[in-house]
């Protein structure tokens, strides 16, 4: 019996034990020889990885993967990076839980994966080196070195990781820009090329230990980012040369912790707290003949959040949790635009924004049988937002949710879910910004209310042939207080600024499939494909007409073929993503942009069990991209056209080689 057959039998036996939980042990992944937990997650049939949202607070930031039944205690350290630091040989199994299971915090996700690590002691880690070379680009490359270590000594466990990246990774060859007046006269014809060197240093560490009652985990993370852009604009008409330079410096960190303790009567207490801080500074200068413009922006921001959860697991069929979360967020910044040495006033050039927010919640999951799970919950949120304009907003929201998950067989799932969700404000919207590449100026926002979404979702999943799966999700979202761009008056004319523009509608269809190709004669072959279709409506703040969401693609698709070659200790594959086409709306014009399909290929080879070499070739077709922008003298539906501009971008292929060494 082959390795794959044994793996499929093990998964099937686990499914029969509990239709809500499907377990995948090491035998299931043996043929593909994954190096880490993230690579294992990517191999699970029908499971779509969700890294979580980059939002304020903790309740909305969780992804759909747990580690030993717990969410990662860090918010800034991405879930993908955390999983990539767990060696595959340290994973006993991965449980995929649909609908809910006793003792599992589902994070308000319908499906989660739980990575179960080996609790035995020892020290393990990895060291990796990578280099990405952009072909035909005069030696443009980016190098990276990374290392991580983890250990468990009795009741004590520790983790540490660091990475350093330096180089120029962008693949743009050149951009051809044409600008014409409303009567067709040529105003501009130029070729743009650029260099974008950057470097990033990231470090993270964690310590976990058992206490007389419960256990505690502490984590810390810090980063520093630098980038320096130099863009050259060679004009064929009118003849000349333009130069744009932009320097960015960013840094930040996070300190957090988690405490978990069992209490009497089947109760469990979990407390989390974290504090994060960030600082960003941008300085840009554009010189085009006698025209000189400069832009500076600097901001600092931070978040302090605490969360306490009380869980009850006293009954096998019922789990309950209730808790409180409190958060304080702030941002302070300044921006300035200079044109010809003179300050150009823009609304919102200084901002000091604060939000104090509290939330109480209760959730219950009832499993009357192994085939049925019912979840219901209610969250109550209250917040005070001070945008720094001398007035505060007091906001209150009720956020109910309910879900029913039915698994009539171990291979089939049907899920219905309805919930009300409140979005998180982006504090950067309150501070004015300038895109020096396009000349677009966006004013700082005034008062903003977060978007409120009533979401209804129907999902179906069917597994087949061991590794095969077909999943479909139909979702409708009724949105209130949509945040979009709207014209605001400034000292020298109209500007776009983020504002609440009314109600909106989003209808989404997602299809994902995984097809094993062994039966077709391709041993170890796997074909994955995904499609997402979106129909959206919102009222345009400038014209009053209904249109699609700004920057929303109506159709996206992707496909990936992989083949495991266990006899050669190797695997290879090809990835494709579809062409993009979307429209962005501003009060004085629109910008339609698109790109050709993207393709890449890779080969993984393990000359021995602790060494993995990976070769990637990206942008195989050297895809092109384009944009068409029209600019009017005022509101675009009434003012005359000032000019129309088209940009056509060419790009390079690149090759990336990485070597990863694991040790135990």
Protein Blocks (a to p, Z undefined) as FASTA:
>chain_A
ZZklmmmmmmmmmmmmomkbccddfklmmmnopabfklmmmmpghiacdebjadehjklm
pccbdeehiacfbfklcfklmmmmpcfklpfbdcddehiaehiaeklpabdcdddddfbg
cddddddddddddehigopacddddddddddehjbccdddddddedjfbfbfbdcddddd
fkopafbdcdddddddddddddddddddddfeocddddddddddddddddddddfbdcdd
ddddddddddddddddddddddehhiacddddddddddddddddddehjbccdddddddd
dddddddddddfkbfkbccddddddddddddddddddeehiacddehiaccddddddddd
ddddddfbfkbccddddddddddddehnopacddddddddddddddfbfkbccddddddd
dddddfklmpccddfknopacdddfdddddddddddddddddeehlaccdddddddddeh
iacddddddfkbccdddddebjaddddddddddddfklnopghiacdddddddddddddf
klopacddehiafbdcddddddddfknopacddddddddddddddfkbccdddddddddd
dddddfbfkbccddddehklopaddddddddfbdfklpccfbdcdddddddddddddddd
ddZZ
